[in-house]
Amino acid sequence: MGREAPDGKWPGKPYESFCIALAHRSGQDVLQGKGLRDAIVDAGCKVGDRVEVRRLGKTKVSVVDKRGRPKLDANGAQVLWDKWLWLVRKI
């Protein structure tokens, strides 16, 4: 599922983010992250599956523009952002 979220790097500009809603006895939690979708696909999960979700840590990823070219800072160095690494598995 996707949802609009505020962008911490560009205040006032929202972005579309992939998220997962986890229903449990005490309510519901929503997790989001760009790497989350890949982890769900890799695990072969679908709506209604019982899953375990773990956030493993961060990795650096390059930022690209709308044409897919790497973004560069004022000094010509490639811009890198943090991306969470996730583990999702069916239980």
N, C-alpha and C positions, 0 to 999 in steps of 0.2 A: 504494500500500500504506500502511497506517497502522501506527503503533507507539506504545507508551506511552513517554513521556520525562519526566524530572524537570523540574519547572517552576522556572526560576531566579528568577522573580519571587515565587513562593509556595513556599518550601522545604517539602518533605515532601508536597506535593500533585502527583501526576503529571497529565499531560494527554495526549490523543490527538493525534498529529501526523502529517501526511502526509509520506512520505519516498520516496526513489527509491534503488534499489541499482544502482550502476554496476559492472559486471564488466569487468576489464581484465587484462592479462598478469600484473601483479604482485599481483593479489588483487581485493578488492572494497572500494568506498567507499560509505557511506550518506550521502546528503544529505537534509536536512529543512528545511522552511519552509512557511509558510502560502501564500506566493505561488508556490511551486514547482508546485503542482497546476495553477494557472491557466496557467502558462507551458507545461506539458506539453500541456494541452488545446489551447491556442492553436497549438502546433506540430503538432498532429495525430499525436502519437507513440503507439505501442502497445508492449507487451512485446516485446522482441527487436530493436527498432529501434536502429540506431547513431545516437548523438546527441552533440552538443556542449552542454555546460552551462556557463553563466557566471553568476556572481553579480555584478550590476551596481552595487549600492549599497543604501542603506536609504531608506525613506520612513516618515513618521509616519502611524499609523492610529489611529482612535478605538477605545476599548475599550467593549464593550457588555455588558449583563447578559444573563441567560438569556431575558429577554423582548424583547431587542433594543433596549433603551433605553440611551443613553450613560451610562457610569459617570462620576461626578463625584468630585473629591477633597474634602478637608475645607473648602476655600475656595470650592467650587462650580464650579471649573474642570474642563473635560472632561479625562479621563485619556487620554493618548496613549502608544502603544508603538511601538517600531521594528519594521518589517517589511522583510525582504530583497526586493529586486527581482531577478528571474531572467530569463535568456534561454536558451531551449532550442530547438535546431534539429536537424533530421535531417541526417545527413551520408552 
